[in-house]
Amino acid sequence: MSEVGRPTKYKPEFDKVAKKMCELGATDNDVAEALGVHTATLYRWRNEFPSFRESLKVGKAETDDRVEMALYRKAVGYTHEAVKIFQFQGQEVIVPYTEVVQPDTTAAIFWLKNRRPEQWRANPETGEGDDTDITIRVTRATKPE
């Protein structure tokens, strides 16, 4: 029994292209466009070709790891060596210094909401271990006699 439909446009060299694009921050849509196919085709290839799936996964993981580290550093603050370039009496003067980047509250909140959602979600539910004890009583108003 022969397969029905068009032959696939997939080529093994697409693995390398997909991995490199993902390392550079490309989305699935970007990769599909570069390969000249619809995103649905990219997803089908991901399911049909293990090497292609692995290329996407590895390329994205490396980039995601870099972004994760950058977000963490922004959340907690960091220092790095830098230089300022000035002009003094017509001469270029290069002054090295240590730049201090202060922690960023928004980055810290984002990090914690994703890493510890049970403690940092927007609408925490009361649960086991919660010290909050709230009782709401509903009473029906009665007509005066």
Buried (B, 14 or more C-beta within 10 A) or exposed (E): EEEEEEEEEBEEEBBEBBBEBBBEEBEBEBBBBEBEBEBEBBBBBBEEBEEBBBBBBBBBEEBEEEEEEEBBBBBBEBEEEEEEEEEEEEEEEEEEEEEEEEEBEEBBEBBBEEEEEEEBEEEEEEEEEEEEEEEEEEEEEEEEE
